[in-house]
Structures are given as C-alpha cells and as structure tokens.
Amino acid sequence: MLTFDQPARQLIAAKLKEFPRRPHDAAAAEGLKRAAVAIALLAADDSEGIAFALTRRVGKLRAHSGQWALPGGRCDAGETVVQAALREMDEEIGLKLDESDALGLLDDYPTRSGYLITPVVFWCKPGLTPHANPDEVAAIYRIPIADIAPIEKVSFTRIPESDRRVVRINILGQQIHAPTAALLYQFREVLAGRITRVADLEQPVFAWK
C-alpha cells in the first residue's frame, strides 16, 4: 500500500508523466464547453495511506443534484484547466493549492451534457483538511485509493439508449457512474501501469442532461 509521503508523490507523478495522455480530437470537441475536475490526493482518514476527495452534491442544484462527483466545474474565460480545477476545488471543498501541486493530467472526457472534462491530479499539502461549501456540497469523503484497486470494483453494463458500455465503480457500497467513474477508473489504471482509454465509456441516461 502506498503511504502519504514524498516517495509516493514522486511515484504517482512519474506514472502520470509516463502516461501517454490523449487530448480529445479538436474537431470532435467543437461545441463542447471546457471543464476541469480535481483528483485531490490527501491522507486517508484512518491509516497512513492515500485517499482522494469525493463529494456528494447537494440536492437543490439545478444540474446533477445529489450525484457523486469530483470537485470541479466549467473553465472561466482565460483559465487553463489546472487553474479552473484549483479554483473549483477551493470553492467547493476549501482546499487551497497552487499549480506546483498538480502532478499531471488524464485524458479528456466528453460528456452527454456538452462538456469536455480534463481531470487534474493534485497532491495536497500535509495537514490540509477539506471543508464542504454548503451551497454546493452535501458531504466530502476521503476514499482510499486502495479501495478502488481491486479489478472487481469496476463493472460494465448496457443500456438500450446506447451501443457504448456504461462504466460503474463501486465506492462505499454505491454504484458510481460516469463521468466520475470513468475518470477514477482511468486513474486507477494509470497507478497500476496500464493504459486504458475511457472517452468512449457511456454515462447513464439520468446524467445526459
């Protein structure tokens, strides 16, 4: 098990640097709004291991209310994806980091709702504690990365509305869907040294709007 220390930070950064990231094709991305999410790595609650911050959105939001999500949102004009992920992470869960804390990027993921999401992996400074913005986040969970490592944690199903596979990842006894599931699935694969593409993995119909 990786522990939350400098050697682990260097190892994860090296794996992300080696990963042949695939940006979405410019022609295919036309008309999509740019967005970024943060995979924020921090100390696990009850061990020396590494966890990532996962949120449950409040039920009163106009879009994606009550859903599981990584901190993130739409890029403002002139922002890079790293800057957008930093801003959203601060606004949603109160983690104040800077660009030097970014370890790397994963593949872009196009959503059915018209966004092109870039996941940014961050290493949180020791001692930082996330705090939920009650206007956006109902709860924050520290999920040990070891919890998503087993092969059986990720599963696939089919829906009549699409010929693409729907990806799901089991966390806290819940089936979490794409886009969050797709991004975490690829992150897990990168940590394991596997190159796995996820842009063609489908979302459930309730996430299409």
DOVODO-632710 format. One record per residue: residue number from 1; residue in three letters; chain; x, y, z of N, C-alpha, C in turn. Coordinates in steps of 0.02 Angstrom, whole numbers, m for minus. Layout:
N
(NUM, 'ALA', 'A', (X, Y, Z), (X, Y, Z), (X, Y, Z))
...
This chain:
209
(1, 'MET', 'A', (42, m60, 0), (0, 0, 0), (44, 62, 0))
(2, 'LEU', 'A', (27, 110, m43), (63, 173, m43), (45, 214, 18))
(3, 'THR', 'A', (94, 247, 47), (82, 290, 104), (86, 363, 81))
(4, 'PHE', 'A', (55, 407, 120), (52, 477, 102), (118, 510, 121))
(5, 'ASP', 'A', (167, 504, 76), (233, 532, 89), (265, 554, 23))
(6, 'GLN', 'A', (323, 583, 28), (356, 611, m31), (374, 558, m83))
(7, 'PRO', 'A', (399, 499, m63), (412, 448, m114), (350, 428, m154))
(8, 'ALA', 'A', (292, 425, m121), (230, 409, m156), (211, 465, m204))
(9, 'ARG', 'A', (220, 527, m182), (207, 584, m226), (249, 579, m289))
(10, 'GLN', 'A', (313, 565, m281), (358, 560, m338), (340, 502, m384))
(11, 'LEU', 'A', (319, 446, m354), (300, 388, m394), (238, 402, m436))
(12, 'ILE', 'A', (186, 432, m405), (125, 447, m442), (138, 499, m496))
(13, 'ALA', 'A', (179, 549, m480), (197, 600, m531), (233, 567, m590))
(14, 'ALA', 'A', (277, 519, m576), (313, 485, m629), (266, 444, m672))
(15, 'LYS', 'A', (218, 410, m641), (170, 371, m680), (128, 415, m725))
(16, 'LEU', 'A', (108, 473, m700), (69, 520, m741), (111, 549, m798))
(17, 'LYS', 'A', (175, 561, m784), (219, 587, m837), (229, 535, m892))
(18, 'GLU', 'A', (232, 472, m874), (241, 418, m923), (177, 403, m961))
(19, 'PHE', 'A', (120, 421, m933), (56, 406, m965), (48, 446, m1029))
(20, 'PRO', 'A', (35, 412, m1086), (27, 448, m1150), (m43, 479, m1155))
(21, 'ARG', 'A', (m50, 536, m1122), (m115, 569, m1119), (m142, 583, m1188))
(22, 'ARG', 'A', (m208, 573, m1196), (m240, 583, m1261), (m291, 640, m1255))
(23, 'PRO', 'A', (m274, 700, m1277), (m324, 754, m1279), (m379, 736, m1329))
(24, 'HIS', 'A', (m439, 762, m1318), (m493, 748, m1364), (m480, 781, m1430))
(25, 'ASP', 'A', (m498, 747, m1484), (m488, 774, m1551), (m523, 842, m1558))
(26, 'ALA', 'A', (m487, 891, m1586), (m513, 959, m1589), (m579, 963, m1627))
(27, 'ALA', 'A', (m584, 926, m1681), (m646, 928, m1720), (m704, 898, m1681))
(28, 'ALA', 'A', (m690, 843, m1645), (m743, 810, m1606), (m763, 852, m1546))
(29, 'ALA', 'A', (m715, 893, m1521), (m729, 934, m1462), (m765, 999, m1478))
(30, 'GLU', 'A', (m773, 1015, m1543), (m805, 1078, m1562), (m875, 1081, m1533))
(31, 'GLY', 'A', (m890, 1137, m1500), (m956, 1147, m1471), (m961, 1124, m1398))
(32, 'LEU', 'A', (m910, 1089, m1374), (m910, 1068, m1304), (m880, 1122, m1260))
(33, 'LYS', 'A', (m907, 1131, m1201), (m881, 1181, m1154), (m826, 1149, m1113))
(34, 'ARG', 'A', (m770, 1185, m1104), (m714, 1157, m1066), (m729, 1157, m992))
(35, 'ALA', 'A', (m709, 1103, m959), (m717, 1096, m887), (m658, 1058, m859))
(36, 'ALA', 'A', (m649, 1062, m794), (m594, 1027, m762), (m617, 1001, m695))
(37, 'VAL', 'A', (m591, 943, m675), (m604, 916, m609), (m538, 901, m575))
(38, 'ALA', 'A', (m540, 899, m509), (m480, 885, m469), (m484, 816, m438))
(39, 'ILE', 'A', (m433, 776, m449), (m423, 715, m410), (m372, 735, m357))
(40, 'ALA', 'A', (m398, 755, m299), (m356, 783, m245), (m334, 727, m199))
(41, 'LEU', 'A', (m270, 714, m197), (m242, 660, m155), (m221, 689, m88))
(42, 'LEU', 'A', (m244, 656, m35), (m229, 678, 33), (m225, 617, 78))
(43, 'ALA', 'A', (m208, 627, 140), (m200, 571, 186), (m268, 539, 199))
(44, 'ALA', 'A', (m268, 472, 201), (m329, 436, 217), (m349, 448, 290))
(45, 'ASP', 'A', (m413, 441, 305), (m439, 456, 371), (m408, 414, 427))
(46, 'ASP', 'A', (m405, 348, 415), (m389, 303, 470), (m326, 260, 457))
(47, 'SER', 'A', (m282, 285, 414), (m221, 248, 400), (m168, 295, 374))
(48, 'GLU', 'A', (m110, 268, 358), (m57, 308, 328), (m62, 310, 252))
(49, 'GLY', 'A', (m116, 281, 226), (m124, 276, 154), (m145, 341, 121))
(50, 'ILE', 'A', (m156, 336, 55), (m175, 394, 15), (m249, 388, m3))
(51, 'ALA', 'A', (m284, 443, 0), (m354, 445, m18), (m365, 501, m70))
(52, 'PHE', 'A', (m423, 499, m102), (m444, 555, m145), (m509, 583, m118))
(53, 'ALA', 'A', (m521, 647, m131), (m581, 680, m106), (m639, 669, m155))
(54, 'LEU', 'A', (m693, 640, m130), (m753, 629, m170), (m811, 664, m135))
(55, 'THR', 'A', (m853, 698, m174), (m908, 735, m144), (m976, 707, m164))
(56, 'ARG', 'A', (m1025, 722, m122), (m1096, 711, m140), (m1127, 780, m146))
(57, 'ARG', 'A', (m1154, 794, m205), (m1181, 861, m218), (m1247, 871, m181))
(58, 'VAL', 'A', (m1261, 933, m164), (m1324, 947, m128), (m1383, 935, m175))
(59, 'GLY', 'A', (m1440, 923, m145), (m1499, 904, m184), (m1536, 961, m217))
(60, 'LYS', 'A', (m1516, 1023, m202), (m1553, 1081, m229), (m1522, 1111, m292))
(61, 'LEU', 'A', (m1468, 1082, m317), (m1436, 1110, m376), (m1479, 1099, m438))
(62, 'ARG', 'A', (m1473, 1144, m486), (m1512, 1138, m547), (m1490, 1079, m589))
(63, 'ALA', 'A', (m1425, 1064, m588), (m1399, 1009, m629), (m1360, 961, m585))
(64, 'HIS', 'A', (m1371, 896, m597), (m1333, 843, m564), (m1339, 845, m487))
(65, 'SER', 'A', (m1397, 866, m463), (m1406, 869, m391), (m1404, 800, m360))
(66, 'GLY', 'A', (m1373, 796, m301), (m1369, 733, m264), (m1320, 682, m291))
(67, 'GLN', 'A', (m1286, 698, m346), (m1241, 649, m376), (m1173, 650, m343))
(68, 'TRP', 'A', (m1137, 593, m351), (m1068, 588, m329), (m1024, 624, m380))
(69, 'ALA', 'A', (m974, 660, m357), (m934, 699, m403), (m865, 714, m374))
(70, 'LEU', 'A', (m818, 724, m418), (m754, 753, m400), (m761, 829, m401))
(71, 'PRO', 'A', (m724, 865, m360), (m728, 938, m363), (m711, 964, m433))
(72, 'GLY', 'A', (m751, 1009, m458), (m736, 1035, m525), (m793, 1073, m555))
(73, 'GLY', 'A', (m782, 1099, m615), (m833, 1137, m649), (m806, 1168, m713))
(74, 'ARG', 'A', (m845, 1213, m740), (m830, 1244, m804), (m770, 1291, m799))
(75, 'CYS', 'A', (m729, 1292, m850), (m673, 1339, m853), (m698, 1409, m868))
(76, 'ASP', 'A', (m675, 1458, m830), (m690, 1527, m845), (m647, 1551, m903))
(77, 'ALA', 'A', (m667, 1606, m934), (m630, 1634, m990), (m558, 1648, m970))
(78, 'GLY', 'A', (m511, 1624, m1011), (m440, 1636, m998), (m407, 1588, m950))
(79, 'GLU', 'A', (m445, 1543, m919), (m416, 1496, m872), (m388, 1435, m907))
(80, 'THR', 'A', (m333, 1409, m881), (m311, 1342, m901), (m351, 1291, m861))
(81, 'VAL', 'A', (m347, 1228, m882), (m384, 1176, m845), (m356, 1169, m774))
(82, 'VAL', 'A', (m291, 1178, m765), (m262, 1174, m698), (m289, 1230, m654))
(83, 'GLN', 'A', (m291, 1291, m681), (m317, 1348, m643), (m390, 1338, m625))
(84, 'ALA', 'A', (m429, 1312, m672), (m500, 1300, m659), (m510, 1248, m605))
(85, 'ALA', 'A', (m471, 1194, m608), (m477, 1141, m557), (m457, 1168, m488))
(86, 'LEU', 'A', (m406, 1209, m485), (m385, 1240, m422), (m441, 1284, m394))
(87, 'ARG', 'A', (m470, 1325, m436), (m523, 1371, m413), (m584, 1332, m388))
(88, 'GLU', 'A', (m605, 1282, m427), (m664, 1244, m408), (m652, 1204, m344))
(89, 'MET', 'A', (m592, 1177, m337), (m575, 1139, m276), (m579, 1184, m215))
(90, 'ASP', 'A', (m554, 1245, m221), (m557, 1293, m166), (m630, 1312, m151))
(91, 'GLU', 'A', (m669, 1326, m204), (m738, 1347, m194), (m781, 1292, m165))
(92, 'GLU', 'A', (m771, 1230, m185), (m816, 1175, m165), (m795, 1142, m100))
(93, 'ILE', 'A', (m729, 1131, m91), (m708, 1093, m31), (m653, 1128, 8))
(94, 'GLY', 'A', (m640, 1191, m7), (m596, 1231, 34), (m523, 1211, 35))
(95, 'LEU', 'A', (m500, 1175, m15), (m429, 1157, m19), (m393, 1208, m62))
(96, 'LYS', 'A', (m347, 1244, m31), (m309, 1296, m65), (m240, 1269, m85))
(97, 'LEU', 'A', (m233, 1254, m149), (m170, 1229, m176), (m145, 1277, m229))
(98, 'ASP', 'A', (m88, 1262, m259), (m64, 1302, m314), (m41, 1256, m370))
(99, 'GLU', 'A', (m20, 1286, m425), (m5, 1246, m485), (53, 1198, m474))
(100, 'SER', 'A', (97, 1213, m426), (153, 1167, m413), (129, 1102, m380))
(101, 'ASP', 'A', (67, 1101, m356), (40, 1040, m325), (8, 993, m376))
(102, 'ALA', 'A', (3, 1015, m439), (m25, 972, m492), (26, 920, m513))
(103, 'LEU', 'A', (6, 856, m512), (51, 802, m531), (46, 784, m604))
(104, 'GLY', 'A', (m12, 796, m635), (m21, 779, m705), (m94, 777, m725))
(105, 'LEU', 'A', (m105, 763, m789), (m173, 762, m817), (m189, 693, m843))
(106, 'LEU', 'A', (m254, 677, m844), (m279, 617, m876), (m312, 636, m942))
(107, 'ASP', 'A', (m340, 587, m977), (m372, 600, m1042), (m433, 645, m1033))
(108, 'ASP', 'A', (m447, 685, m1084), (m509, 723, m1086), (m568, 675, m1093))
(109, 'TYR', 'A', (m624, 693, m1060), (m684, 652, m1063), (m743, 695, m1085))
(110, 'PRO', 'A', (m775, 679, m1143), (m833, 717, m1166), (m897, 691, m1134))
(111, 'THR', 'A', (m938, 736, m1109), (m1000, 715, m1075), (m1060, 725, m1121))
(112, 'ARG', 'A', (m1113, 690, m1105), (m1175, 696, m1142), (m1208, 765, m1131))
(113, 'SER', 'A', (m1190, 798, m1077), (m1219, 863, m1062), (m1181, 921, m1095))
(114, 'GLY', 'A', (m1131, 905, m1136), (m1098, 956, m1176), (m1034, 985, m1148))
(115, 'TYR', 'A', (m1000, 948, m1105), (m937, 971, m1076), (m880, 925, m1097))
(116, 'LEU', 'A', (m821, 954, m1099), (m759, 915, m1110), (m719, 923, m1046))
(117, 'ILE', 'A', (m716, 869, m1007), (m685, 871, m940), (m612, 849, m944))
(118, 'THR', 'A', (m569, 889, m914), (m499, 869, m906), (m486, 856, m832))
(119, 'PRO', 'A', (m467, 794, m814), (m451, 780, m744), (m379, 800, m728))
(120, 'VAL', 'A', (m371, 835, m672), (m305, 856, m649), (m292, 822, m581))
(121, 'VAL', 'A', (m236, 788, m575), (m218, 755, m513), (m175, 802, m471))
(122, 'PHE', 'A', (m194, 812, m408), (m158, 856, m362), (m134, 817, m301))
(123, 'TRP', 'A', (m79, 840, m274), (m54, 815, m210), (m64, 869, m158))
(124, 'CYS', 'A', (m105, 855, m107), (m120, 905, m56), (m64, 909, m5))
(125, 'LYS', 'A', (m52, 969, 17), (m1, 979, 69), (m23, 945, 133))
(126, 'PRO', 'A', (23, 914, 170), (5, 881, 233), (m30, 929, 281))
(127, 'GLY', 'A', (m81, 903, 314), (m118, 943, 363), (m178, 979, 336))
(128, 'LEU', 'A', (m186, 981, 270), (m245, 1014, 242), (m308, 972, 253))
(129, 'THR', 'A', (m362, 1005, 271), (m425, 970, 284), (m479, 1001, 240))
(130, 'PRO', 'A', (m514, 961, 200), (m567, 990, 159), (m628, 1009, 200))
(131, 'HIS', 'A', (m662, 1061, 178), (m724, 1084, 211), (m776, 1097, 156))
(132, 'ALA', 'A', (m835, 1069, 165), (m887, 1074, 114), (m917, 1143, 110))
(133, 'ASN', 'A', (m925, 1169, 49), (m965, 1229, 37), (m1038, 1207, 37))
(134, 'PRO', 'A', (m1077, 1227, 87), (m1146, 1201, 93), (m1192, 1218, 35))
(135, 'ASP', 'A', (m1173, 1268, m5), (m1214, 1285, m63), (m1206, 1235, m120))
(136, 'GLU', 'A', (m1152, 1196, m119), (m1138, 1150, m174), (m1127, 1078, m152))
(137, 'VAL', 'A', (m1100, 1068, m93), (m1077, 1002, m72), (m1112, 981, m8))
(138, 'ALA', 'A', (m1145, 922, m11), (m1179, 896, 48), (m1130, 860, 94))
(139, 'ALA', 'A', (m1080, 826, 65), (m1033, 788, 106), (m969, 776, 66))
(140, 'ILE', 'A', (m914, 768, 103), (m849, 752, 73), (m825, 686, 103))
(141, 'TYR', 'A', (m800, 642, 60), (m774, 578, 83), (m702, 571, 61))
(142, 'ARG', 'A', (m661, 545, 106), (m592, 527, 88), (m592, 453, 70))
(143, 'ILE', 'A', (m584, 438, 6), (m587, 369, m17), (m516, 343, m28))
(144, 'PRO', 'A', (m494, 294, 10), (m426, 267, m1), (m418, 242, m73))
(145, 'ILE', 'A', (m362, 259, m104), (m352, 235, m173), (m349, 158, m174))
(146, 'ALA', 'A', (m329, 128, m119), (m328, 55, m116), (m398, 25, m123))
(147, 'ASP', 'A', (m450, 64, m106), (m519, 38, m110), (m542, 29, m182))
(148, 'ILE', 'A', (m513, 65, m230), (m535, 57, m299), (m487, 14, m340))
(149, 'ALA', 'A', (m434, m12, m308), (m384, m51, m343), (m408, m120, m366))
(150, 'PRO', 'A', (m449, m156, m327), (m470, m223, m349), (m507, m221, m416))
(151, 'ILE', 'A', (m492, m269, m458), (m522, m272, m525), (m598, m271, m522))
(152, 'GLU', 'A', (m627, m307, m472), (m700, m313, m469), (m735, m249, m449))
(153, 'LYS', 'A', (m698, m198, m429), (m730, m135, m410), (m760, m99, m470))
(154, 'VAL', 'A', (m735, m113, m530), (m760, m81, m591), (m801, m132, m629))
(155, 'SER', 'A', (m861, m112, m651), (m903, m156, m690), (m934, m118, m748))
(156, 'PHE', 'A', (m963, m155, m794), (m992, m125, m854), (m1061, m155, m866))
(157, 'THR', 'A', (m1104, m115, m895), (m1171, m138, m912), (m1192, m107, m978))
(158, 'ARG', 'A', (m1250, m126, m1002), (m1276, m99, m1065), (m1344, m66, m1053))
(159, 'ILE', 'A', (m1359, m16, m1094), (m1424, 16, m1092), (m1452, 19, m1163))
(160, 'PRO', 'A', (m1518, 16, m1172), (m1546, 16, m1240), (m1535, 81, m1278))
(161, 'GLU', 'A', (m1521, 135, m1242), (m1513, 201, m1274), (m1445, 211, m1307))
(162, 'SER', 'A', (m1398, 165, m1298), (m1330, 175, m1324), (m1297, 107, m1339))
(163, 'ASP', 'A', (m1252, 107, m1388), (m1214, 46, m1402), (m1146, 46, m1366))
(164, 'ARG', 'A', (m1135, 97, m1324), (m1073, 101, m1285), (m1083, 70, m1216))
(165, 'ARG', 'A', (m1030, 43, m1188), (m1034, 14, m1121), (m1040, 69, m1068))
(166, 'VAL', 'A', (m1082, 58, m1019), (m1089, 103, m962), (m1042, 78, m908))
(167, 'VAL', 'A', (m998, 123, m884), (m950, 104, m833), (m976, 123, m764))
(168, 'ARG', 'A', (m962, 80, m715), (m981, 92, m646), (m923, 74, m601))
(169, 'ILE', 'A', (m916, 110, m546), (m864, 93, m497), (m897, 91, m428))
(170, 'ASN', 'A', (m883, 38, m391), (m914, 29, m326), (m873, 63, m272))
(171, 'ILE', 'A', (m904, 113, m241), (m872, 150, m187), (m922, 159, m130))
(172, 'LEU', 'A', (m902, 141, m70), (m946, 147, m11), (m1011, 110, m21))
(173, 'GLY', 'A', (m1008, 54, m58), (m1068, 14, m70), (m1115, 43, m121))
(174, 'GLN', 'A', (m1095, 97, m154), (m1136, 130, m205), (m1106, 120, m274))
(175, 'GLN', 'A', (m1150, 113, m324), (m1126, 111, m393), (m1122, 182, m420))
(176, 'ILE', 'A', (m1061, 206, m429), (m1050, 273, m454), (m1037, 269, m529))
(177, 'HIS', 'A', (m1068, 315, m566), (m1066, 311, m639), (m1021, 365, m669))
(178, 'ALA', 'A', (m1013, 361, m735), (m976, 412, m772), (m1015, 478, m771))
(179, 'PRO', 'A', (m979, 534, m775), (m908, 540, m789), (m861, 523, m731))
(180, 'THR', 'A', (m885, 530, m669), (m840, 518, m612), (m809, 448, m615))
(181, 'ALA', 'A', (m850, 398, m629), (m825, 329, m631), (m771, 320, m685))
(182, 'ALA', 'A', (m782, 350, m743), (m733, 343, m797), (m666, 373, m779))
(183, 'LEU', 'A', (m668, 432, m747), (m605, 466, m730), (m568, 428, m675))
(184, 'LEU', 'A', (m604, 403, m625), (m571, 365, m572), (m546, 298, m598))
(185, 'TYR', 'A', (m583, 268, m644), (m560, 205, m675), (m494, 216, m710))
(186, 'GLN', 'A', (m488, 269, m750), (m425, 281, m785), (m369, 296, m735))
(187, 'PHE', 'A', (m384, 334, m683), (m332, 349, m633), (m308, 284, m601))
(188, 'ARG', 'A', (m354, 240, m584), (m334, 175, m556), (m288, 137, m603))
(189, 'GLU', 'A', (m305, 138, m667), (m266, 102, m716), (m196, 132, m724))
(190, 'VAL', 'A', (m191, 198, m722), (m126, 231, m726), (m82, 210, m667))
(191, 'LEU', 'A', (m111, 209, m607), (m73, 188, m548), (m48, 117, m555))
(192, 'ALA', 'A', (m87, 75, m589), (m68, 5, m598), (m21, m5, m658))
(193, 'GLY', 'A', (m5, 49, m693), (40, 44, m750), (6, 21, m814))
(194, 'ARG', 'A', (m60, 28, m817), (m97, 6, m876), (m124, 67, m914))
(195, 'ILE', 'A', (m123, 63, m981), (m151, 116, m1022), (m221, 95, m1042))
(196, 'THR', 'A', (m270, 130, m1016), (m341, 114, m1028), (m377, 178, m1048))
(197, 'ARG', 'A', (m408, 178, m1106), (m444, 237, m1129), (m517, 234, m1106))
(198, 'VAL', 'A', (m545, 292, m1090), (m613, 292, m1061), (m661, 339, m1096))
(199, 'ALA', 'A', (m638, 377, m1146), (m680, 427, m1178), (m743, 397, m1209))
(200, 'ASP', 'A', (m740, 334, m1229), (m798, 302, m1261), (m844, 267, m1212))
(201, 'LEU', 'A', (m828, 269, m1148), (m871, 238, m1099), (m932, 283, m1086))
(202, 'GLU', 'A', (m989, 251, m1080), (m1053, 287, m1079), (m1073, 307, m1008))
(203, 'GLN', 'A', (m1116, 358, m1006), (m1148, 380, m944), (m1219, 352, m942))
(204, 'PRO', 'A', (m1247, 345, m882), (m1318, 326, m878), (m1362, 383, m904))
(205, 'VAL', 'A', (m1422, 366, m924), (m1466, 416, m955), (m1480, 475, m908))
(206, 'PHE', 'A', (m1485, 462, m842), (m1501, 518, m797), (m1446, 571, m795))
(207, 'ALA', 'A', (m1386, 554, m819), (m1330, 602, m820), (m1323, 637, m887))
(208, 'TRP', 'A', (m1368, 624, m934), (m1361, 653, m1001), (m1380, 726, m1003))
(209, 'LYS', 'A', (m1418, 751, m953), (m1442, 820, m956), (m1395, 867, m918))
